[in-house]
Amino acid sequence: MTPPPAVRLPQPEFAGEVSVEQALLSRRSERAFSQRALSLAELSQLLWAAQGVTSPRGWRTAPSAGARYPLEIHAAAGLVVELPAGIYRYRGRDHSLIPSAAGDPRAELAHAALDQRFVARAAVVLVIAAVYARTCTAYGPRGVRYADMEAGHAAQNIGLQAVALGLGAVMVGAFDDAQVRRIAALPPDEEPLYLIPIGR
């Protein structure tokens, strides 16, 4: 079977109109979302903020212990212009999305998140997962802590980028791991750490 083609994302912007200080001042957990779609450019910017490559050496927007990069970012898209509803894996090295599963996953994710209904109303839900072995191979059991710290760095990047785009976002940690793993089509070695619903 031929794998589905990658979705090339628009080039991210590297200079915005909102300062870091303004984004920090304005960042709040938003749970009320309209049903207006995000643009593909906005999703592109959010994904780049999470794990975009910022150096020819492969360094990324979030710091990583030993540059082991254990995180994987998945987009559960429901209302994104020019992007069919489904699950997509972000591939930072060429700034693209790889389709994982078709269909709108938001209602299922809301159920997996202990029936927090606002999850289903977000235009997109970003899923941050970790492959702990990538870091633990170098640092032993402490690598788990390093990967968890890195997930926090990436999540804050997403939250600040959402503010800069005029969007709302909220960090969700209450969910059934097994259900999220199934819905987001995560491989067995990926542990889901965050759900981040984002919308207008």
Solvent accessible surface area in square Angstrom, and as a share of the most:
residue,aa,sasa,rsa
1,M,236,1.06
2,T,121,0.70
3,P,102,0.64
4,P,71,0.45
5,P,113,0.71
6,A,41,0.32
7,V,36,0.21
8,R,167,0.61
9,L,16,0.08
10,P,48,0.30
11,Q,133,0.59
12,P,9,0.05
13,E,121,0.54
14,F,136,0.57
15,A,91,0.70
16,G,71,0.68
17,E,176,0.79
18,V,56,0.32
19,S,47,0.30
20,V,101,0.58
21,E,124,0.55
22,Q,97,0.43
23,A,5,0.04
24,L,92,0.46
25,L,137,0.68
26,S,65,0.42
27,R,75,0.27
28,R,145,0.53
29,S,51,0.33
30,E,77,0.35
31,R,128,0.47
32,A,90,0.70
33,F,10,0.04
34,S,44,0.28
35,Q,85,0.38
36,R,154,0.56
37,A,34,0.27
38,L,0,0.00
39,S,40,0.26
40,L,23,0.11
41,A,56,0.43
42,E,28,0.12
43,L,0,0.00
44,S,1,0.00
45,Q,15,0.07
46,L,0,0.00
47,L,0,0.00
48,W,47,0.17
49,A,7,0.06
50,A,0,0.00
51,Q,4,0.02
52,G,0,0.00
53,V,53,0.31
54,T,76,0.44
55,S,24,0.15
56,P,148,0.93
57,R,188,0.69
58,G,28,0.27
59,W,118,0.41
60,R,73,0.26
61,T,36,0.21
62,A,2,0.01
63,P,88,0.56
64,S,21,0.14
65,A,33,0.26
66,G,52,0.50
67,A,48,0.37
68,R,94,0.34
69,Y,29,0.11
70,P,1,0.01
71,L,3,0.02
72,E,27,0.12
73,I,3,0.01
74,H,0,0.00
75,A,0,0.00
76,A,0,0.00
77,A,1,0.00
78,G,16,0.16
79,L,48,0.24
80,V,9,0.05
81,V,76,0.44
82,E,145,0.65
83,L,11,0.05
84,P,98,0.62
85,A,37,0.29
86,G,1,0.01
87,I,3,0.01
88,Y,12,0.04
89,R,54,0.20
90,Y,11,0.04
91,R,66,0.24
92,G,17,0.16
93,R,187,0.68
94,D,41,0.21
95,H,25,0.11
96,S,0,0.00
97,L,0,0.00
98,I,45,0.23
99,P,34,0.22
100,S,50,0.32
101,A,43,0.33
102,A,103,0.80
103,G,40,0.39
104,D,74,0.38
105,P,7,0.04
106,R,26,0.09
107,A,73,0.57
108,E,83,0.37
109,L,0,0.00
110,A,8,0.06
111,H,110,0.49
112,A,1,0.01
113,A,0,0.00
114,L,116,0.58
115,D,85,0.44
116,Q,51,0.23
117,R,201,0.73
118,F,33,0.14
119,V,0,0.00
120,A,32,0.25
121,R,117,0.43
122,A,0,0.00
123,A,1,0.01
124,V,0,0.00
125,V,0,0.00
126,L,0,0.00
127,V,0,0.00
128,I,0,0.00
129,A,0,0.00
130,A,0,0.00
131,V,10,0.05
132,Y,46,0.17
133,A,64,0.50
134,R,86,0.31
135,T,2,0.01
136,C,33,0.20
137,T,106,0.62
138,A,55,0.42
139,Y,89,0.34
140,G,28,0.27
141,P,125,0.78
142,R,125,0.45
143,G,0,0.00
144,V,59,0.34
145,R,132,0.48
146,Y,57,0.22
147,A,0,0.00
148,D,62,0.32
149,M,100,0.45
150,E,3,0.02
151,A,2,0.02
152,G,29,0.28
153,H,69,0.31
154,A,0,0.00
155,A,3,0.02
156,Q,73,0.32
157,N,40,0.20
158,I,0,0.00
159,G,3,0.03
160,L,32,0.16
161,Q,28,0.13
162,A,1,0.01
163,V,31,0.18
164,A,39,0.30
165,L,53,0.27
166,G,64,0.61
167,L,14,0.07
168,G,9,0.09
169,A,8,0.07
170,V,3,0.02
171,M,61,0.27
172,V,7,0.04
173,G,60,0.58
174,A,46,0.36
175,F,25,0.10
176,D,55,0.29
177,D,65,0.34
178,A,67,0.52
179,Q,55,0.25
180,V,0,0.00
181,R,57,0.21
182,R,149,0.55
183,I,14,0.07
184,A,0,0.00
185,A,44,0.34
186,L,15,0.07
187,P,46,0.29
188,P,127,0.80
189,D,84,0.44
190,E,4,0.02
191,E,60,0.27
192,P,6,0.04
193,L,45,0.22
194,Y,52,0.20
195,L,0,0.00
196,I,0,0.00
197,P,0,0.00
198,I,0,0.00
199,G,0,0.00
200,R,72,0.26
